[in-house]
Amino acid sequence: MDLLTLFTLAVGLSMDAFAVSICKGLSIEKLSIKNMTAIGLWFGGFQALMPVIGYLLGVQFKSKITAIDHWIAFILLGFIGINMIRESLDKGESCPVAGVDVKTMFPLAVATSIDALAVGITFAFLDVAIVPAASFIGIVTFVCSIFGVKVGNVFGTKYKAKAELAGGIILVLLGLKILLEHLGIL
């Protein structure tokens, strides 16, 4: 996987964390570097960990489904992307509470990184070098999350839905790109 594709995928995956980070920034009255870093580490760390877990699971099944791996990647990324698009259009805006403690952040970090687990499975089928890819995804998410907290603190939830929509579209297009490459169309 080339660097541009990986970067695009990392940005797409980070949009859920970015959207939640905007809400976190909105709910924190006195923003500090410590809070921004903690939120970035939670989201970035889980976005790096989940593809590794997915990769390890995917390696177990790789030999059995190599002939259809591109279809699986297309379906998984498409499903995740469509769900993100659907969530971006949902008018029921809700933001998490302000805390950055384990009890608050753990479920948010898991929830925003489930899609990265599915991408990790896809990475196993595509023979992606998992450690550099997962690290890159984690770093991009860390930066996007810190930026999201700041944006939320300054502008509020104005950009939350747009971030989720953009992330969903990116993932759907990447799934389509993988499929078309494996079918020899691209």
C-alpha angles and dihedrals in degrees: 000000000000122000095251092053091047091048091049090049091048091052091048092050092047094056094086090052090044091053093049089045089056088055091047090052090050092052096048110084099190107036118205136182087243092059093044092050093046092052091046092050093049094050097036093046094052092043087056095043100048098059089052091053091046091048092053090050092046094051088061091061101030098099092050097053108027092122092062102030093114090055090050091050090048093049095044095047091042092050093048092045094048090050090052091049091049091049091049090057094048107108094205097101114192129170129201122245121275101253124110095197123125093258091057102035103041096066091043092050092049093045094050094047103048089097089056088059090059090046089053089057088051090050090057090055092047095046093239116172096251104200097055092039094049091044091051091049090049093050094047090049091048091054094043091049094051089048090047093053090052093046091049092049092050105033107018124218096331094113101035097094093041091053092051091046092050092047092050093050091048092052094047091050092048090051089051091048092053091049094047092047092052092046089053095243094117 
